[in-house]
Amino acid sequence: MQPDSKCPIHNFDDSFDPLDLSNPYPLLEQARNEQPIFYSSDIDYWVVTRYEDIKAIFRDHNTYTAENTITPIVPFSDAVKAMLDDGDYTPQPVLSNNIPPSHTRIRSYVNKLFTPRRMSSFAPAIRDIAQTMVNRIQGMQQADIVAELTYEFPAYVLFHVLGVPEADVPQVKAWAGNRIKLYYGRPTADEQIEMTQNLVPFWKYTVNLVQDKVKNPQDDLTSDLIRLRDGDDSKLTLNEIASCMITLLVAGHETTTAQISNTLLHWLTDRDQWETLCKHPEHVPQAIEESMRYDPSVCTWRRFTRKDSMINGVEIPENANLLLMLNSANRDVSVFPAPDTIEITRDNVRDHLAFGYGIHYCVGAPLARLEMGILLETLTQTLPNMRLVPDQTINYTRNLSFRGPVKLMVEW
């Protein structure tokens, strides 16, 4: 619902481009100071920029629901809807875009997949993947680290954990990338149709993967979830498990690709910080947390208002969309002193909101932390003299929620 044009909250509308992720931080700082909540007519969302406001919204999941989290920015055309219907595309809300009581039931089972003990069982395989991939590029001397390493590494890790055959990884990775552009970008009508042509086989692949695991369960998280179901639809249906898997296959590696790339960009920009990590690998976990605070790959998230409410003195109507600027919250000076500076010794760094907060806190956070830490430690020990190629321009894909460099040239 668009506010009255006389309302002062309309002031930031003209200067805010929600899909431009090239350098959002100066405008967000200005918004936090001058107009912490404003309306964007471009996407019909109220934009929320301060830490405490966003945390309060996450906490009140009855007023601010997650129903719009995966709603396409550009509504699907009739042609796309027909393609999805004809292709039996039937994923349902299960995790990030689900609400209680369904969310509570499904999340109770999915949480059991990502326990510290279960994650630690995958650590040796993840280390092998990391070392193999770093060894592969070691002799190159110069490379686009995104194309050669960070694009593929999280996919191989996640697909190993979920039980996707290694031969299928490139195809599944491509399908997942198309889904992000379709839902979080601004594709043309023709692009929507082209991307949907990939979305239908992606869903069918996921359904078949689950069916195969029912018949032949293995040592992976998909099989774990099927075991927890124990043939009981009142616990989980097979369609819900397939819906969980397609969600994890997308969110679980695209975000990690971007976050590892962001981490390397910022730590290599400050050579002293990088050299400290190389000498003291025990600081790697803290470096990962500070990177997620400083430049989170999931830079925004969304909520939908179920009733009229007041946020920081601003009246928000019922049935309104909210865009929560996680990247802005993570640089709120009231929570993080000197927020525009990377500080590896920051005491409260785990208070960042890169994984969200509340009942929808990222279920895969333990795996993301584990794999990012292993890869960063492997790089610091194998390629300690890695550095950025000078005078390069860092570009970002236009979309609403996921920020990471498209290309990052490094040399050693």
C-alpha positions in Angstrom: 0.0 0.0 0.0 1.5 3.3 -1.1 1.7 6.0 1.5 0.4 9.6 1.1 2.9 11.4 -1.2 3.0 14.2 1.4 4.4 11.9 4.0 8.1 12.6 4.8 8.9 8.9 4.6 8.6 9.2 0.9 11.9 11.2 0.6 14.3 8.3 0.1 12.2 6.8 -2.7 13.9 8.5 -5.6 17.5 7.6 -4.6 17.0 4.0 -3.5 17.4 1.3 -6.2 16.7 -1.9 -4.4 18.4 -4.1 -7.0 21.6 -2.1 -7.2 24.0 -3.9 -4.9 27.2 -2.3 -6.1 27.7 -0.1 -3.0 24.6 0.2 -0.9 26.3 1.2 2.3 26.5 5.0 2.1 22.8 5.4 1.3 21.9 2.9 4.1 23.9 4.8 6.6 22.1 8.0 5.7 18.8 6.3 6.0 19.6 4.9 9.4 20.5 8.4 10.6 17.7 10.4 8.8 14.9 8.1 7.8 15.3 4.6 9.2 12.0 3.4 7.6 11.0 4.6 4.2 8.7 3.5 1.4 10.0 2.3 -2.0 7.5 2.7 -4.8 9.7 0.8 -7.2 8.9 -2.5 -5.5 6.0 -1.5 -3.2 8.0 -2.3 0.0 8.6 -0.5 3.2 12.4 -0.5 3.8 13.7 -1.0 7.3 17.3 -0.2 8.1 18.0 -0.2 11.9 19.2 -3.3 13.8 16.7 -3.2 16.7 13.7 -2.6 14.4 14.7 -5.6 12.2 15.3 -7.8 15.2 11.9 -6.9 16.6 10.2 -7.7 13.3 11.9 -11.1 13.2 10.8 -11.7 16.8 7.2 -10.9 16.2 6.4 -13.6 13.6 2.7 -13.3 14.1 2.5 -9.7 13.0 5.3 -9.9 10.5 5.0 -13.2 8.7 7.4 -14.9 6.3 4.8 -15.6 3.6 6.4 -13.2 1.0 10.0 -14.3 1.4 10.2 -16.2 -1.9 7.5 -14.2 -3.7 8.9 -13.2 -7.2 9.7 -9.5 -7.5 8.2 -9.7 -11.0 4.9 -11.6 -10.8 4.8 -14.7 -13.0 3.0 -14.2 -16.3 0.1 -16.4 -17.3 2.4 -18.2 -19.7 4.8 -19.1 -16.8 2.0 -20.2 -14.5 0.7 -22.5 -17.3 4.2 -24.0 -17.7 4.5 -24.7 -14.0 1.1 -26.3 -13.9 1.8 -28.4 -17.0 5.1 -29.5 -15.4 3.6 -30.5 -12.1 5.7 -28.0 -10.3 4.3 -28.4 -6.8 6.8 -27.2 -4.1 5.1 -25.9 -1.1 6.1 -23.5 1.7 8.3 -25.4 4.2 11.1 -23.3 5.7 11.9 -19.7 5.0 8.5 -18.8 3.5 6.4 -21.0 5.8 4.4 -20.0 9.0 3.3 -21.9 12.1 2.0 -24.4 12.7 3.3 -26.0 9.5 6.6 -24.4 9.9 7.0 -25.5 13.5 6.3 -29.1 12.5 8.7 -29.2 9.5 11.4 -27.2 11.2 11.4 -29.6 14.2 12.6 -32.4 11.8 14.9 -30.4 9.6 16.7 -29.0 12.7 17.7 -32.6 13.6 19.7 -32.8 10.3 22.1 -29.9 11.2 23.3 -30.8 14.7 26.9 -30.1 15.5 27.6 -33.8 15.8 26.1 -34.6 12.4 27.9 -31.7 10.7 31.3 -32.8 12.2 30.8 -36.2 10.6 31.0 -34.4 7.2 34.2 -32.4 8.1 36.7 -34.9 6.7 34.9 -35.0 3.3 34.7 -31.2 3.2 38.4 -30.9 3.9 39.1 -33.3 1.1 37.0 -31.3 -1.3 38.6 -28.1 -0.2 42.2 -29.3 -0.5 41.5 -31.0 -3.8 40.0 -27.9 -5.3 42.7 -25.5 -4.0 45.4 -27.9 -5.2 43.8 -27.8 -8.6 44.3 -24.1 -8.9 47.6 -23.8 -7.1 49.7 -23.9 -10.2 47.7 -21.2 -12.1 49.4 -18.2 -10.4 46.4 -16.0 -11.4 42.7 -16.8 -11.5 39.2 -15.6 -11.2 38.7 -17.2 -7.8 34.9 -17.2 -8.2 34.9 -19.2 -11.4 37.7 -21.5 -10.3 36.8 -22.1 -6.7 34.1 -20.3 -4.8 31.4 -21.0 -7.3 31.8 -24.7 -7.3 33.1 -25.5 -3.8 29.9 -24.9 -1.8 27.9 -26.8 -4.4 30.1 -29.9 -4.1 29.9 -29.7 -0.4 26.2 -29.2 -0.1 25.4 -31.8 -2.8 27.6 -34.3 -1.1 25.8 -33.6 2.2 22.4 -33.9 0.6 23.3 -37.0 -1.4 23.3 -35.5 -5.0 25.6 -37.6 -7.2 28.8 -35.7 -8.1 28.2 -36.1 -11.8 24.9 -34.1 -11.4 26.5 -31.1 -9.6 27.1 -28.8 -12.6 23.6 -29.2 -13.9 21.9 -28.7 -10.5 24.1 -25.7 -9.8 23.0 -24.1 -13.1 19.3 -24.8 -12.3 19.7 -23.2 -8.9 21.2 -20.1 -10.3 18.3 -19.6 -12.7 15.9 -19.9 -9.8 17.5 -17.0 -7.9 17.3 -14.8 -11.0 13.7 -15.7 -11.6 12.6 -15.0 -8.0 14.9 -12.2 -6.9 15.8 -10.4 -10.1 13.7 -8.5 -12.6 13.6 -10.8 -15.7 11.8 -9.8 -18.9 8.8 -11.9 -20.0 11.0 -13.9 -22.4 13.6 -14.4 -19.7 10.9 -15.6 -17.3 9.8 -18.3 -19.8 13.4 -19.3 -20.5 14.2 -19.7 -16.7 11.0 -21.5 -16.1 12.0 -24.1 -18.7 14.9 -24.9 -16.4 12.8 -24.7 -13.2 10.5 -27.5 -14.1 13.3 -30.1 -14.7 15.0 -28.9 -11.5 11.8 -29.7 -9.5 11.4 -33.1 -11.2 15.0 -33.9 -10.5 14.5 -33.1 -6.8 11.3 -35.3 -6.7 13.2 -38.2 -8.3 16.1 -37.7 -5.9 13.8 -38.1 -2.9 12.1 -41.1 -4.4 15.5 -42.7 -5.0 16.5 -42.1 -1.4 13.3 -43.7 -0.2 14.2 -46.9 -2.1 18.0 -46.7 -1.4 18.7 -44.6 1.7 22.4 -43.6 2.1 24.6 -41.5 4.5 23.2 -38.1 3.6 20.8 -35.5 4.9 18.0 -36.3 2.4 18.1 -39.9 3.6 18.2 -38.7 7.2 15.0 -36.7 6.7 13.3 -39.7 5.0 14.3 -41.9 8.0 12.8 -39.3 10.4 9.6 -39.4 8.4 9.4 -43.1 8.9 6.7 -43.5 6.3 4.3 -41.2 8.3 2.7 -38.3 6.3 1.6 -36.7 9.5 5.3 -36.1 10.2 6.4 -35.1 6.7 5.1 -35.8 3.3 7.4 -36.7 0.4 6.4 -33.5 -1.3 7.4 -31.5 1.8 10.8 -33.3 1.8 11.3 -32.5 -1.9 10.3 -28.9 -1.1 12.9 -28.8 1.6 15.5 -30.2 -0.7 15.0 -27.8 -3.5 15.1 -24.9 -1.0 18.4 -26.2 0.4 19.8 -26.9 -3.0 19.3 -23.2 -3.9 19.9 -21.3 -0.6 22.5 -23.6 0.7 25.2 -22.9 -1.8 24.5 -19.7 -3.8 24.6 -17.8 -0.5 27.8 -19.5 0.6 29.5 -18.9 -2.8 28.8 -15.2 -2.3 29.9 -15.1 1.3 33.2 -16.8 0.7 33.9 -14.4 -2.2 33.0 -11.4 -0.1 35.3 -12.7 2.7 38.2 -13.1 0.3 37.6 -9.7 -1.3 37.7 -7.8 2.0 40.5 -9.8 3.7 42.8 -9.6 0.7 42.1 -5.8 0.4 43.7 -5.5 3.8 47.0 -7.5 3.5 47.7 -7.1 7.3 44.5 -8.9 8.1 45.2 -11.6 5.6 48.7 -12.2 6.8 47.4 -12.4 10.4 45.0 -15.1 9.3 47.8 -17.0 7.6 49.9 -16.9 10.8 47.0 -17.6 13.1 44.4 -19.9 11.5 42.7 -20.2 14.9 41.2 -16.8 14.1 39.5 -18.1 10.9 36.1 -18.7 12.7 36.1 -15.1 14.0 37.1 -13.8 10.5 34.1 -15.6 9.0 31.7 -14.0 11.5 33.1 -10.5 11.0 32.8 -11.0 7.2 29.2 -11.9 7.5 28.6 -8.8 9.7 30.6 -6.5 7.4 29.2 -7.7 4.0 26.5 -10.4 4.3 25.8 -12.3 1.2 22.1 -12.4 2.2 21.8 -8.6 2.3 18.0 -8.3 2.6 15.1 -10.4 3.7 11.4 -9.9 3.5 8.3 -9.9 5.7 4.5 -9.3 5.3 2.3 -7.5 7.8 -0.8 -9.3 9.0 -2.2 -6.2 10.8 -1.6 -2.5 11.2 1.5 -1.8 13.2 4.0 0.8 14.4 7.7 0.5 13.7 10.0 3.1 15.2 7.1 5.7 15.1 6.1 4.9 11.6 2.6 3.5 10.9 2.8 0.4 8.7 -0.6 -0.8 7.2 -1.9 -4.3 7.2 -1.0 -6.3 4.1 2.2 -4.4 3.5 5.6 -5.7 2.3 8.7 -5.1 4.4 12.3 -5.2 3.1 14.6 -5.8 6.0 18.1 -4.5 5.2 20.3 -7.0 7.0 23.4 -5.4 5.6 22.4 -2.1 7.1 21.5 -3.7 10.5 25.0 -5.2 10.6 26.5 -1.8 10.3 24.3 -0.1 12.9 26.7 1.9 15.1 24.4 1.5 18.1 25.3 -2.2 18.1 28.7 -2.4 16.3 31.2 0.4 17.1 33.2 1.5 14.1 30.9 -0.6 11.8 32.6 0.3 8.5 35.9 -1.2 9.8 36.7 -4.9 9.8 37.8 -5.9 13.3 38.7 -9.5 13.8 38.6 -9.0 17.6 35.1 -7.6 17.7 33.5 -9.0 20.9 29.9 -9.1 19.8 30.3 -10.1 16.2 28.0 -13.1 16.5 25.1 -10.7 17.1 25.0 -10.0 13.4 21.8 -10.8 11.5 23.3 -12.4 8.4 21.6 -15.7 9.3 18.4 -13.9 10.4 16.9 -14.3 13.8 14.0 -16.0 15.6 12.0 -19.0 14.3 13.3 -18.6 10.8 17.0 -18.4 11.7 19.0 -20.1 8.9 18.7 -23.8 9.5 21.9 -24.5 7.5 24.1 -22.0 9.5 26.2 -24.8 11.2 27.1 -26.3 7.8 27.8 -22.8 6.2 30.1 -21.9 9.1 31.9 -25.3 8.9 32.5 -25.2 5.1 33.5 -21.6 4.9 36.0 -22.0 7.8 37.5 -25.1 6.3 38.0 -23.5 2.9 39.4 -20.2 4.3 41.8 -22.2 6.5 42.9 -24.3 3.5 43.6 -21.2 1.4 45.6 -19.4 4.1 47.8 -22.5 4.5 48.1 -23.4 0.9 48.2 -20.0 -0.8 49.4 -17.6 1.9 50.8 -15.2 -0.7 47.5 -14.8 -2.5 46.6 -11.1 -3.3 44.1 -9.2 -5.3 45.0 -8.3 -8.9 45.2 -4.5 -8.8 42.9 -2.0 -10.6 40.0 -4.4 -11.1 36.3 -3.4 -11.0 34.1 -5.5 -8.8 30.6 -6.1 -10.3 27.4 -7.5 -8.7 24.4 -9.1 -10.2 21.3 -6.9 -10.0 18.8 -8.6 -7.6 17.1 -7.9 -4.3 18.7 -10.2 -1.8 22.0 -11.9 -2.7 25.3 -9.9 -2.9 28.6 -11.3 -4.0 31.2 -10.4 -6.6 30.6 -11.9 -10.1 34.3 -12.1 -10.7 37.3 -11.7 -8.4 40.8 -11.8 -9.9 43.6 -13.0 -7.6 47.2 -13.9 -8.1 49.9 -15.7 -6.1 
